Amino acid sequence: MTDATPTTIPIAAPAIPSPDALISFESVRLGFDEGEILRGVNFRVAAGETKVLIGETGAGKTLALKLAAGLLSPDSGTVRVLGQDLSLLSERELFAFRRKIGFVFQEGALFDSMTVGENVAYRLREDQLHDDEIEPRVREALRFVELEHTIEQFPSELSGGMRRRVSIARALVDRPAIVLYDSPTAGLDPITSQTIMTMILRLRDSQGVTSLLATHRLQDAFGLANYRFDVAANRVVHDEDGGLAEKGHSTHDTRFVVLRNGAAYFEGEPRALAASPDEYLKKFLV
Amino acid sequence: MPATDPKLLLGSDHSALSARLLDIVKRWVLAVQTYALLAARSVTNIFSPPHYITDLFEQMDVIGVGSLPIAIFSGAFIGAVTVLQTAAQFARYGQTQLTGDVVAVSLVRELGPTITGLLVAGRNASGIASELGSMLVTEQVDAMRAMGTDPTRKLVTPRMLAAVLMLPLLVAIADFSGLVGGFVIASTSQHLGAVQFWTRAINALDFSDLMQGLVKPVVFGFILATIGCYQGLNVRGGTQGVGRATTKAVVASSILILVADFFLDKLLLFLSGHTL
């Protein structure tokens, strides 16, 4: 096993298409007036895998998530999600596609004119489900993030951490196959960050959701790799296998992608990143 | 050739200027294209599901009922001022009985729709732009899209429809309160009788006047809602950008309403057989 060797993917090298990958980026480029941000990004996320996108501010992490959600289109390259090339979908098909994924925005992006319950119920109402079905599902999702008591409150009455937990509840209420997290702990105090990470671990390990998480906080990334949620014990426990299912008893696969200069600079296992002799990655670890 | 050659510098300035002008023109063309697409989609959305009926009624309440005081007060005082201005002129020729005619025709054809349109635009185009702009900068619009909802269906079409449906009603109310305001002034300062004023006012109006009075607010409502939505959904630069978008929405919708008023006048006069 080459734990100590970082898997550095050269810029613009196309990823090998993988039939079981739920998300794959192949030579994806995207730019705006101020210049090109993504310059040939390649990575893929297998079913059940947790991929953590790490990078400095402005590295293009949020753009990568928005591309995966079909909220942006690449200038070139291919983004495949759930087996569909998103650039081939019409706008109407894209709206239908997005219902299959959950997106947790950096600041929560809750609808401030709606109560917490209405926010979580939003997607179910869009699907025109009956109130009798919506109510228990909303309560179940809010119970999952331990905020059932806030169902009648407005987002402005909640703290920043609570808003993000509601955002997680809103993302999971329709039981999506993939959840995308955009810097879910950015700007939060350490204790609240830990609570958010516990929710993410719990969602991953109790429901086997495939996740793509963007963060600049390496402690969050290693937290996902080194801990798992023990459903039977109902608590977070240390994962001796370092987040790799094939190594033993771990229930999840967690791998990292480091974005640098608009491309995937590193893609590989958490331990490989920690042991990497690469100067940039070492600087990042400090 | 030295870099300080005046001809070279002049040439460089010219090319920089033309590049800048070209950039400005491109931005204008892009803005017009984006607005036209948004406005067209707000209409085509009506013909396919999903429809957001609750949002439509909510917006009808905000735009229509919320603007009612503006329509009543502005209408009443415009009617009163029209009587003050015209009655004094008519009195010089002993034709004060024509006051009712003038107030009715000017209110229904021009002043009612235009001034109500401008005031409602001032209130609602700014409100729409700031609401949607705030949603955009806090990623609520992206969240909506991420959950499979088309923001043009959920946010733009209900506002456009609400404005198009409510503005004619507001104008009708403004016209009526204008006639009442005009009558109060006519009866107190010109001592015109109620029967004389109201009979002449109603008889002065024909079908083409009513058509003008009802077609104009439909167009004005469309303009104020779509401009407000366009500015709100194209905010750049955070909360400062929201402020700028709000101002732009009021200015652009007011100017467009006045421009549309001129062309609608020409068109409706032509259709009603007047060749002006």
HADDOCK unambig.tbl for C-alpha pairs under 7 A between the chains (distance, minus, plus):
assign (segid A and resid 69 and name CA) (segid B and resid 146 and name CA) 6.67 0.50 0.50
assign (segid A and resid 71 and name CA) (segid B and resid 146 and name CA) 6.93 0.50 0.50
assign (segid A and resid 95 and name CA) (segid B and resid 145 and name CA) 6.99 0.50 0.50
assign (segid A and resid 95 and name CA) (segid B and resid 148 and name CA) 4.21 0.50 0.50
assign (segid A and resid 95 and name CA) (segid B and resid 149 and name CA) 6.29 0.50 0.50
assign (segid A and resid 95 and name CA) (segid B and resid 150 and name CA) 6.92 0.50 0.50
assign (segid A and resid 96 and name CA) (segid B and resid 148 and name CA) 5.82 0.50 0.50
assign (segid A and resid 98 and name CA) (segid B and resid 146 and name CA) 5.66 0.50 0.50
assign (segid A and resid 98 and name CA) (segid B and resid 147 and name CA) 5.93 0.50 0.50
assign (segid A and resid 98 and name CA) (segid B and resid 148 and name CA) 5.09 0.50 0.50
assign (segid A and resid 99 and name CA) (segid B and resid 147 and name CA) 5.45 0.50 0.50
assign (segid A and resid 99 and name CA) (segid B and resid 148 and name CA) 5.11 0.50 0.50
assign (segid A and resid 103 and name CA) (segid B and resid 146 and name CA) 6.58 0.50 0.50
assign (segid A and resid 109 and name CA) (segid B and resid 138 and name CA) 5.98 0.50 0.50
assign (segid A and resid 109 and name CA) (segid B and resid 139 and name CA) 5.34 0.50 0.50
assign (segid A and resid 109 and name CA) (segid B and resid 140 and name CA) 4.97 0.50 0.50
assign (segid A and resid 109 and name CA) (segid B and resid 143 and name CA) 6.27 0.50 0.50
assign (segid A and resid 110 and name CA) (segid B and resid 140 and name CA) 6.40 0.50 0.50
assign (segid A and resid 111 and name CA) (segid B and resid 140 and name CA) 6.08 0.50 0.50
assign (segid A and resid 123 and name CA) (segid B and resid 147 and name CA) 6.34 0.50 0.50
